[in-house]
Amino acid sequence: LDFPSRARFIREIRRNYDIVGISFITPNFSKAREMARLIRRHSPKTTIILGGHGAAIEGVEKLIECDYVARGEGIRWMREYLGQDTSAPIVHPMLPSAESGARIYGVPIPGVMPSVLVPGLGCVNGCHFCCTTHFFEKAYVPFFRTGRELYEQVCRMADARGTNEIYVMDENFLKEKTRALDLLAEMEKNKRWFTFYISSSAEAITAFGVQNMVRLGVRYVWIGFESQNTESLFVKNTGIDSKRLVRELRDHGISVLGSTILCMEHHTPDNIGSDVDHAVGLNTDFVQFMLYTGMPVTSLYEDHRRRGLIKEDVPFEEWHGQNLLNWRHPAFPNGEAKHWLDHAFKRDVSVNSSSIYRMIETAFRGVRTLGAMTSRDECLEARLAQLREQARVYAQLLPVIAKNSVNETERRRALALDAERKRLLGPVGIGERFVRLGA
């Protein structure tokens, strides 16, 4: 059950399961504790197993009533607990990326949601604030070791769920370069043109190559740029021209979510604006501004705890990086951090326009770039066709964006892009006119 209502959860646990596992992250501590209480009340003979990143909370077994805590990679842990073969092949579930379907501003979008693929867990980069890398001891645990295995799994998903779109839950998918290249080779050999939504670090993207990402069918990538002046903290960004990388990705039709950390130890009210301006200047499609937050198990948390900086009065529900700092920063007391978060998001949308607009612009840029190529093989022809269709669908929102623009700059941008739509994609058909009216 994914975030069930209390009534649904009680109805389910009254079936008296042998085991109920509760997987949770730190901000959902109170929910996990309440779920455990309800299990003890309504199904007292059930074994309770806690897991997920919330299992990293110190002494969690004393804070939440349970029988066991599964730490690390949960499949192996459960197999050992049940006396099963820990080395047996993993059967990947067929899951949609969201149960409720695709929506833009609450409006349902027809079609099948992308499938979820989990190729592996963890990351070797070791960023000091990152839960994932520390939870798996700065190692990568692959569920699929070869590109061939990945290809076969993606085919099964596509055939079963009726969509070629795959949302990849992997901290740094392109870090396994050989596996990704072998996946691409299998796709090209069999002429199956899947599309992927991924996360990867800047150095892994640079090593893999933007051209290869286009051929692989990467539609979207989440990149942690973190901060402009902290290469010693984030080796993954050393020597990377972030602005150039974003421009090249978007020019090839790949939308970028750029993540930046605010209220780091070197930040003050006098210099934090520079990092905000740097992030805004990257002009990514989407932005994430997060407060510097050390979560249990990370080296950042251990450092803050050792120095007596952790705020014991901030409940776990607030350990999500979007409101309060969970540590004492001398330059940002009394909720000042939230002020800078709000400023950063407002600054980004006022300069770069809405993310919806930017996503449409990226699709158009990809059509321009691939369309201008003098020579395209079968793979690139397929990718150009996909980008054209994406741009055609997205462009139906341009009149709406112009009408409800965040400022005059966005209105002009949306109107100019809509004017270019006819040259790139041909005239607007009758069906599309109805969709525009509906939008």
C-alpha positions as CSV (number, residue, x, y, z in Angstrom):
1,L,0.0,0.0,0.0
2,D,1.4,3.4,-0.9
3,F,0.4,6.0,1.7
4,P,-3.0,4.3,2.5
5,S,-5.7,6.0,4.5
6,R,-6.0,5.0,8.1
7,A,-9.3,3.2,7.3
8,R,-7.8,1.2,4.4
9,F,-4.7,0.3,6.4
10,I,-6.7,-1.0,9.3
11,R,-9.0,-2.9,7.0
12,E,-5.9,-4.6,5.4
13,I,-4.0,-5.5,8.6
14,R,-7.1,-7.1,10.1
15,R,-6.4,-10.0,7.6
16,N,-3.8,-11.0,10.2
17,Y,-0.7,-11.2,8.0
18,D,2.3,-13.1,9.3
19,I,4.5,-10.1,8.4
20,V,3.9,-6.4,7.7
21,G,6.9,-4.4,6.4
22,I,6.9,-0.7,6.8
23,S,9.2,1.1,4.4
24,F,9.6,4.8,5.2
25,I,11.9,7.8,5.0
26,T,12.9,10.0,7.9
27,P,10.2,12.8,7.4
28,N,7.5,10.0,7.6
29,F,8.7,8.8,11.0
30,S,5.4,9.7,12.8
31,K,3.4,7.9,10.1
32,A,5.5,4.8,10.5
33,R,5.2,4.9,14.2
34,E,1.4,5.2,14.0
35,M,1.2,2.3,11.5
36,A,3.2,0.1,13.9
37,R,0.8,1.1,16.8
38,L,-2.2,0.2,14.6
39,I,-0.7,-3.2,13.7
40,R,-0.1,-4.1,17.4
41,R,-3.7,-3.1,18.2
42,H,-5.5,-4.8,15.3
43,S,-3.2,-7.7,14.5
44,P,-1.0,-8.3,17.6
45,K,0.5,-11.6,16.3
46,T,1.9,-10.0,13.1
47,T,5.7,-9.5,12.9
48,I,6.6,-5.9,12.1
49,I,9.7,-5.2,10.0
50,L,10.9,-1.6,9.5
51,G,12.9,-0.7,6.4
52,G,13.8,2.1,4.0
53,H,16.0,5.1,4.7
54,G,14.0,5.6,8.0
55,A,15.7,2.5,9.3
56,A,18.9,4.6,9.6
57,I,17.5,6.7,12.5
58,E,19.5,5.9,15.6
59,G,17.7,3.6,18.0
60,V,14.6,3.4,15.7
61,E,13.7,0.1,17.2
62,K,13.2,1.8,20.5
63,L,11.2,4.7,19.0
64,I,8.9,2.6,16.8
65,E,7.5,-0.7,18.1
66,C,8.7,-3.4,15.9
67,D,10.3,-6.9,15.8
68,Y,13.1,-6.3,13.2
69,V,14.8,-3.5,11.3
70,A,16.0,-4.3,7.8
71,R,19.0,-2.1,7.0
72,G,20.6,-1.9,3.6
73,E,19.3,-3.7,0.5
74,G,15.9,-5.1,1.5
75,I,15.6,-8.0,-1.0
76,R,18.7,-9.8,0.3
77,W,17.6,-9.1,3.9
78,M,14.1,-10.5,3.5
79,R,15.5,-13.6,1.7
80,E,17.9,-14.3,4.5
81,Y,15.0,-13.8,7.0
82,L,12.7,-16.2,5.1
83,G,15.5,-18.7,4.5
84,Q,15.5,-18.2,0.8
85,D,18.4,-18.3,-1.7
86,T,19.9,-14.8,-1.5
87,S,21.6,-15.2,-4.9
88,A,18.4,-16.2,-6.8
89,P,17.5,-14.0,-9.8
90,I,15.4,-10.9,-8.9
91,V,11.9,-10.7,-10.5
92,H,11.2,-7.1,-11.1
93,P,7.6,-5.9,-10.6
94,M,5.6,-4.2,-13.3
95,L,4.8,-0.9,-11.8
96,P,3.5,2.5,-13.1
97,S,5.5,5.6,-12.1
98,A,2.3,7.0,-10.5
99,E,-0.9,5.3,-9.6
100,S,-3.2,8.3,-10.3
101,G,-2.0,8.9,-13.9
102,A,-0.4,11.9,-15.6
103,R,-1.7,15.4,-14.8
104,I,-0.7,18.9,-15.6
105,Y,-2.1,21.4,-13.0
106,G,-4.6,18.8,-12.0
107,V,-5.9,18.1,-15.5
108,P,-5.7,14.4,-16.4
109,I,-3.5,13.6,-19.4
110,P,-4.7,10.5,-21.4
111,G,-2.3,7.6,-21.9
112,V,-0.3,5.0,-19.9
113,M,2.1,6.1,-17.3
114,P,5.8,5.3,-17.7
115,S,6.9,2.1,-16.0
116,V,9.3,2.1,-13.1
117,L,12.7,0.4,-13.5
118,V,15.1,0.0,-10.5
119,P,18.4,-1.2,-12.0
120,G,20.3,-1.0,-8.7
121,L,20.7,0.8,-5.4
122,G,23.3,3.1,-4.0
123,C,26.1,5.3,-5.5
124,V,29.9,5.3,-5.4
125,N,30.3,9.1,-5.5
126,G,30.1,9.4,-1.7
127,C,28.6,13.0,-1.5
128,H,28.7,13.8,2.2
129,F,25.0,14.9,2.4
130,C,23.5,12.0,0.4
131,C,21.4,9.3,2.1
132,T,21.6,6.9,-0.8
133,T,25.4,6.7,-1.0
134,H,25.8,6.3,2.8
135,F,22.9,3.9,3.3
136,F,24.6,1.5,0.9
137,E,28.1,2.3,2.3
138,K,29.3,4.2,-0.8
139,A,28.8,1.2,-3.0
140,Y,26.5,0.4,-5.9
141,V,24.3,-2.7,-5.6
142,P,23.2,-3.7,-9.2
143,F,20.1,-5.7,-9.7
144,F,20.9,-6.0,-13.5
145,R,24.6,-6.3,-14.3
146,T,24.6,-6.1,-18.1
147,G,22.9,-4.1,-20.7
148,R,21.4,-7.3,-22.2
149,E,19.7,-8.0,-18.8
150,L,18.3,-4.4,-18.7
151,Y,17.1,-4.6,-22.3
152,E,15.2,-7.8,-21.7
153,Q,13.6,-6.4,-18.6
154,V,12.6,-3.2,-20.4
155,C,11.1,-5.2,-23.2
156,R,9.0,-7.2,-20.7
157,M,7.8,-4.0,-19.1
158,A,6.9,-2.4,-22.4
159,D,5.0,-5.5,-23.6
160,A,3.2,-5.9,-20.4
161,R,2.2,-2.3,-19.7
162,G,1.9,-1.0,-23.3
163,T,4.3,1.9,-23.0
164,N,7.9,2.4,-24.2
165,E,8.5,5.1,-21.5
166,I,10.6,4.1,-18.5
167,Y,11.2,6.0,-15.3
168,V,14.5,4.8,-13.9
169,M,14.9,4.9,-10.1
170,D,18.7,4.8,-9.9
171,E,20.8,7.5,-8.2
172,N,23.4,7.7,-11.0
173,F,22.2,5.6,-13.9
174,L,25.0,6.6,-16.4
175,K,27.7,5.9,-13.9
176,E,27.6,2.3,-15.1
177,K,28.7,3.4,-18.5
178,T,29.4,0.0,-20.1
179,R,26.0,-1.3,-19.0
180,A,24.2,1.8,-20.5
181,L,26.2,1.5,-23.7
182,D,25.3,-2.2,-24.0
183,L,21.7,-1.4,-23.4
184,L,21.9,1.1,-26.3
185,A,23.5,-1.4,-28.5
186,E,20.7,-3.9,-27.8
187,M,18.1,-1.3,-28.6
188,E,19.7,-0.4,-31.9
189,K,20.2,-4.0,-32.9
190,N,16.6,-4.9,-32.3
191,K,15.2,-1.5,-33.4
192,R,13.2,-0.8,-30.2
193,W,13.3,2.9,-29.3
194,F,12.5,3.2,-25.6
195,T,12.6,6.6,-23.8
196,F,14.0,7.1,-20.3
197,Y,13.8,9.5,-17.4
198,I,16.9,9.3,-15.3
199,S,19.2,10.8,-12.7
200,S,22.9,11.1,-13.2
201,S,25.9,13.2,-12.1
202,A,27.5,15.7,-14.3
203,E,30.8,13.8,-14.6
204,A,28.9,10.6,-15.6
205,I,26.9,12.4,-18.2
206,T,30.1,14.0,-19.6
207,A,31.8,10.6,-19.8
208,F,28.7,8.9,-21.4
209,G,28.2,11.7,-23.9
210,V,25.2,13.8,-24.8
211,Q,25.0,12.2,-28.3
212,N,24.7,8.8,-26.7
213,M,22.0,10.0,-24.4
214,V,20.0,11.2,-27.4
215,R,20.4,7.8,-29.1
216,L,19.5,6.0,-25.8
217,G,16.3,8.0,-25.7
218,V,16.9,10.0,-22.5
219,R,14.1,12.5,-22.3
220,Y,14.9,13.9,-18.9
221,V,17.8,14.0,-16.5
222,W,18.1,15.1,-12.9
223,I,21.6,16.5,-12.1
224,G,22.9,17.6,-8.7
225,F,24.9,20.8,-9.3
226,E,24.7,21.5,-5.6
227,S,26.8,24.8,-5.4
228,Q,29.0,26.8,-7.6
229,N,32.1,27.0,-5.4
230,T,32.4,23.7,-3.7
231,E,34.4,21.4,-6.0
232,S,36.3,20.1,-3.0
233,L,33.0,18.9,-1.5
234,F,31.5,17.6,-4.8
235,V,34.2,16.0,-6.9
236,K,31.5,14.9,-9.3
237,N,31.4,18.5,-10.6
238,T,35.1,19.2,-10.8
239,G,36.1,20.7,-14.1
240,I,32.5,20.7,-15.4
241,D,31.1,23.7,-17.3
242,S,27.6,23.3,-15.9
243,K,26.0,26.1,-18.0
244,R,27.4,24.6,-21.2
245,L,26.3,21.1,-20.2
246,V,22.7,22.2,-19.6
247,R,22.7,24.1,-22.8
248,E,23.9,21.1,-24.8
249,L,21.4,18.8,-23.2
250,R,18.4,21.1,-23.8
251,D,19.6,21.8,-27.4
252,H,19.3,18.0,-28.0
253,G,15.8,17.8,-26.5
254,I,16.7,16.5,-23.0
255,S,15.0,18.3,-20.2
256,V,17.1,19.0,-17.1
257,L,16.2,19.2,-13.4
258,G,19.1,21.1,-11.7
259,S,19.5,20.7,-8.0
260,T,21.1,23.3,-5.8
261,I,21.8,23.3,-2.0
262,L,21.1,26.4,0.1
263,C,22.4,27.5,3.5
264,M,25.6,25.5,3.4
265,E,28.2,26.3,6.0
266,H,30.0,28.8,3.8
267,H,26.7,30.7,3.0
268,T,25.8,34.0,4.6
269,P,23.1,36.5,3.7
270,D,25.8,38.4,1.8
271,N,26.9,35.5,-0.5
272,I,24.0,33.1,-0.8
273,G,22.4,35.2,-3.5
274,S,25.4,34.5,-5.7
275,D,24.6,30.7,-5.6
276,V,21.0,31.4,-6.3
277,D,21.9,33.5,-9.3
278,H,24.3,30.8,-10.5
279,A,21.5,28.2,-10.4
280,V,19.1,30.5,-12.1
281,G,21.7,31.2,-14.7
282,L,22.0,27.5,-15.6
283,N,18.5,27.9,-17.1
284,T,17.4,24.3,-16.5
285,D,13.9,23.2,-17.2
286,F,13.2,22.4,-13.6
287,V,14.9,23.5,-10.4
288,Q,15.2,22.0,-6.9
289,F,16.5,24.3,-4.2
290,M,17.1,22.3,-1.0
291,L,18.3,23.3,2.5
292,Y,21.6,21.8,3.7
293,T,20.2,18.9,5.7
294,G,22.2,16.1,7.3
295,M,20.1,12.9,7.5
296,P,20.8,10.0,9.7
297,V,23.7,7.8,8.4
298,T,25.3,10.5,6.3
299,S,28.7,11.9,7.2
300,L,27.2,15.4,7.2
301,Y,24.8,14.3,10.0
302,E,27.6,12.7,11.9
303,D,29.7,15.8,11.6
304,H,26.9,18.1,12.8
305,R,26.0,15.7,15.7
306,R,29.7,15.6,16.8
307,R,29.8,19.4,16.8
308,G,26.6,19.6,18.8
309,L,24.7,21.4,15.9
310,I,21.7,19.2,15.5
311,K,18.4,20.8,16.6
312,E,16.8,18.3,18.8
313,D,13.6,20.3,18.9
314,V,13.0,20.0,15.2
315,P,10.8,16.9,14.6
316,F,11.7,14.3,12.0
317,E,8.7,15.5,9.9
318,E,10.6,18.7,9.2
319,W,13.8,16.9,8.0
320,H,13.0,17.4,4.4
321,G,15.0,20.4,3.4
322,Q,12.0,22.6,2.3
323,N,11.2,24.6,5.4
324,L,13.5,24.5,8.5
325,L,17.2,23.7,9.0
326,N,17.7,20.7,11.3
327,W,21.0,22.2,12.5
328,R,22.1,25.5,14.0
329,H,23.5,27.8,11.3
330,P,24.7,31.1,12.8
331,A,23.9,33.1,9.7
332,F,20.3,31.8,9.2
333,P,18.4,31.8,12.6
334,N,14.7,31.8,13.2
335,G,13.4,30.6,9.9
336,E,15.6,32.7,7.7
337,A,16.4,29.7,5.6
338,K,12.8,29.5,4.3
339,H,13.0,33.1,3.2
340,W,16.0,32.3,0.9
341,L,14.2,29.2,-0.4
342,D,11.2,31.2,-1.4
343,H,13.4,33.9,-2.9
344,A,15.3,31.3,-5.0
345,F,12.2,29.7,-6.5
346,K,10.6,33.1,-7.2
347,R,13.8,34.4,-8.8
348,D,14.1,31.4,-11.1
349,V,10.5,31.6,-12.4
350,S,10.7,35.3,-12.9
351,V,13.9,35.1,-15.0
352,N,13.4,31.7,-16.8
353,S,9.6,31.5,-17.0
354,S,7.6,28.5,-15.9
355,S,8.9,25.0,-16.0
356,I,6.1,24.0,-18.3
357,Y,7.2,26.6,-20.8
358,R,10.9,25.5,-20.5
359,M,10.0,21.9,-21.1
360,I,8.2,22.8,-24.3
361,E,11.1,25.0,-25.4
362,T,13.5,22.0,-24.9
363,A,11.4,19.8,-27.1
364,F,11.5,22.5,-29.8
365,R,15.3,22.9,-29.4
366,G,15.7,19.2,-29.9
367,V,13.6,19.2,-33.1
368,R,15.8,22.0,-34.4
369,T,19.1,20.3,-33.6
370,L,18.2,16.8,-34.9
371,G,16.3,18.2,-37.9
372,A,19.4,20.2,-38.9
373,M,21.6,17.1,-39.0
374,T,22.6,16.4,-42.6
375,S,22.9,12.7,-41.9
376,R,20.7,10.6,-39.6
377,D,20.6,6.9,-39.2
378,E,17.5,4.9,-38.3
379,C,18.0,5.5,-34.5
380,L,18.2,9.3,-34.9
381,E,15.3,9.3,-37.3
382,A,13.2,7.6,-34.6
383,R,14.4,10.1,-32.0
384,L,13.5,13.0,-34.2
385,A,10.0,11.6,-34.8
386,Q,9.6,11.2,-31.1
387,L,10.7,14.8,-30.4
388,R,8.4,16.1,-33.1
389,E,5.4,14.4,-31.5
390,Q,6.4,15.5,-28.1
391,A,6.7,19.1,-29.3
392,R,3.4,18.9,-31.1
393,V,1.6,17.7,-28.0
394,Y,3.3,20.2,-25.6
395,A,2.8,23.1,-28.0
396,Q,-1.0,22.9,-27.4
397,L,-0.3,24.6,-24.0
398,L,1.5,27.6,-25.5
399,P,-1.6,29.8,-25.8
400,V,-2.6,29.0,-22.3
401,I,0.9,29.9,-21.0
402,A,0.8,33.2,-22.9
403,K,-2.6,34.0,-21.5
404,N,-1.6,33.1,-17.9
405,S,2.1,34.1,-18.1
406,V,4.1,34.8,-14.9
407,N,5.3,38.1,-16.5
408,E,5.6,39.9,-19.9
409,T,8.8,38.1,-20.7
410,E,7.1,34.7,-20.6
411,R,4.2,35.9,-22.6
412,R,6.5,37.0,-25.4
413,R,8.4,33.8,-25.3
414,A,5.3,31.6,-25.5
415,L,3.9,33.6,-28.4
416,A,7.2,33.5,-30.3
417,L,7.5,29.7,-29.8
418,D,3.9,29.2,-30.9
419,A,4.6,31.2,-34.0
420,E,7.6,29.0,-34.7
421,R,5.5,25.9,-34.2
422,K,4.0,26.0,-37.8
423,R,7.4,26.2,-39.4
424,L,8.8,23.3,-37.4
425,L,5.8,21.0,-37.2
426,G,3.3,22.1,-39.9
427,P,-0.1,23.7,-39.7
428,V,-2.4,23.2,-36.6
429,G,-5.0,20.5,-37.4
430,I,-8.6,20.5,-36.5
431,G,-8.1,18.0,-33.7
432,E,-5.3,20.0,-32.2
433,R,-7.5,23.2,-32.4
434,F,-10.1,21.4,-30.2
435,V,-7.4,20.4,-27.7
436,R,-6.2,23.9,-27.5
437,L,-9.7,25.2,-26.8
438,G,-10.0,22.5,-24.1
439,A,-6.7,23.5,-22.6
